[in-house]
Amino acid sequence: MSAVIDITLEFVKGSMPRRDPHGHKGSFGHLLSVCGSARYPGAAILAALGAAHMGTGLVTAAFADAAYGAIAPNLIQTPLLPLKSNGAGMLSREALPQIQSNLTGKTAVLLGCGLGLCGDTIQLTHQLLQSIVCPTVLDADGINAIAAHTYLLKKVRPAQLALTPHPGEMARLLGCAPADVNHNRETIAADFAREYGVVLALKGANTLVAAPDGQIFRNTTGNDGLAKGGSGDLLAGMIASLLAQGLDAFHAAVIGVFLHGLCADRTAARLSRRGMTALDCAEELKRLLSIFE
C-alpha cells in the first residue's frame, strides 16, 4: 500500500475544475441523478442540491414518482424525471427503459441515494451498471444492491466508477462486521479499490479516498456534525458534480470529501455541531466556493 497523503487546501485549489467565463450551462456538465423514494425524498433533494451548488450546468433528477410531492417543490431549478414506482414507493423495474433512454447526453450519473432496497431497485442497479458508459458515483442503496454481487464491479461499463460507502455499507460489501472495517480502514480501502478497479471513498472521521493504482488520500476536514442523515447524499452529489464537469473520479472524490468537511467546519462555527444539518451545509457550500473564484 502506498503512503497515505493528507488532503490540503492547496491541493484542492490546484485541482478544481476551471470555470470558463464565456461558458453556458452545457459547458459545465449534465448529471443524471437516480435517487429518491417515497420514504427518502430528502436524499434526492440533497444530492441534487450538492451537485447544483458544486457547479454542474444541469442536474436531471430521476426518482420514484411516489415522492413527487415532496421532491418537486424543493428542486425548482432542476429538470425532473418522475418514474414509475412500485407498491412500496420505490422505483419499479419498469422504469429501466426510461432511465436508459435518458442517459444520452449525460456527462455523469449518480445512482443510489435514498433508492430503498427491494427486488426492483436491486435489478435496476445491476442492469444500469451494465449499461451506463459515463463516469458514475454509486452510493447508499446502490452499494447495498450489489453487496452480494460484487463481481458485477468487474463487469461494469462506466468509464470510471466511484463508490462512497460508510463503514456499514463497506462491511456489507466485504461480508464482515463494521468494527472490522474501522479496525483496518486504510488497507481495506486500498485493497478494494485495487481489486475492483474503482475509486473508493470510505467515509467516517478522516474519510479515505483510494484509487485503483494504490494512491490513498486522507481527509483533514469535517466534524461530528456530519453524523446525521443526509450528509452522505450531499457528498455524493458534490462528487458526481465534479465528475460531470470533467474531473477524473479520484480527484472528484478527493476534492468532494475535503470541501464537504470544510462546509461542515464552517457551518459548525456559524451554528453548532449539534444543531447543524446537511441542508445547512448545502447552503454553506455556495459561500465556500467563493474562495476558488
PyMOL commands that set and color helices and strands:
alter all, ss='L'
color gray80, all
select helices_A, chain A and resi 9-15+25-28+41-53+65-74+93-101+119-129+141-145+150-154+167-174+178-183+185-196+224-226+231-244+249-270+278-292
alter helices_A, ss='H'
color red, helices_A
select strands_A, chain A and resi 4-6+30-34+58-64+80-83+108-111+136-138+161-163+199-202+208-210+216-218
alter strands_A, ss='S'
color yellow, strands_A
deselect
rebuild
show_as cartoon
